[in-house]
């Protein structure tokens, strides 16, 4: 029963962090962007951010559900997979000659996501 509690606690904490980052980004776009809302940059940035977030769930949720005390392999896989996905996205943006502001926006959200995911994992391990 304790394992399921940790599992649901991790889901709750990561969902709250994802929504907080997304809401802050949307608020930033509304306040400081001169483009019309919703812009292509906003939609693409949020889509890539959601892919990065759900890839984190795909890696960490099975690891937490099976054995929450031995998460080292899951944590290493999480970082590697998310970094590779971000690099693939950045390379595709450069190849398509798209504006680099999309990469900058996703990078800022991704850095916040990595920090908050680390905090959620530490909180899960402490419990």
C-alpha positions, 0 to 999 in steps of 0.5 A: 500500500505504501508503494501505491501512495508514493506512486500517486504522490509522485504523479500529483507532484509532477502534474502540479509542477508541469501545470505550474510551468505551463501556466507561467509560460502562457502568462509570460506569452500573454504579457510580453509577446506581441504576437497574436494569442495563441501563436505557433511558437506557443503551441509548438513549445507547449507541445514539445514540453508536454512530450518531454514531460510525458516521456518522464512519466513513461520512464519514472512511473514504472520504476516507482511502481515496481521498486521505489527504493532503487530508482537510480537506473530510472533517474539516469534513463530519465535524464538521458531520454529527455536530453536526447528528445530535446536535442532531436527537437533542436536539430529538427528546428535548425534543419527546418530553418524555423525561428530559434525562439521556439528552442529557447522557450522549450529550453527554459521550460525544460530546465525548470522541468528538470529541476522540479522533477529532481525535487519530486524524485527526492521527495519520493525517495525521502518518503 
